[in-house]
């Protein structure tokens, strides 16, 4: 068998290193915990617990996924409870899907953004990596509210910008106007799984 030229091997190594450098997330060990933090879309409102997106993501990823979703919660409430949950669960990674209730209640978007920013900084201060999920404005054809993009860019976060919006535009994935059915939550989990793979976590 003919040996590969040294230059070919060096090029292959450089390409491999370049690919790793593009990843935004560190690889998750098999024992790592993922924290799914948010409101009713995380809690799995309208379906059995086994059909919530964190439960499905746990099956897909082979990792422990903690469902820390609270239905009806606004970001100010989420910020109040996050530190305690981070301390208790000690996750390696947090998927942050919060802000929908702020938007539905027409709360000040600057306050919503600031609350999410503090959540991101709380997690990072504890060495927890963050994936941000955007929530659309109150418009069927809207993508994520602009402050999600602002935060994703500022902190260089893996960002699921259009996943929730696209699912909400599909009646077959919804149980009501703002929540998913079992298939919708499964699609959300699959999207999160693919994003974690693309960004190097899995």
Secondary structure, 3 states (H helix, E strand, C coil): CCCCCHHHHHHHHHHHHHHHHHCCCCCCCCCCEEEEEECHHHHCCCCCHHHCHHHHHHHHHCCEEEEEECCCCCHHHHHHHHHHHHHHHCCCEEEEECCHHHHHCCCCHHHHHHHHHHHHHHHHHCCCEEEEECCECCCCCCCECHHHHHHHHHHCCEEECCHHHHHHCCHHHECCCCCECHHHHHHHHHHHHHHHHHCCCC
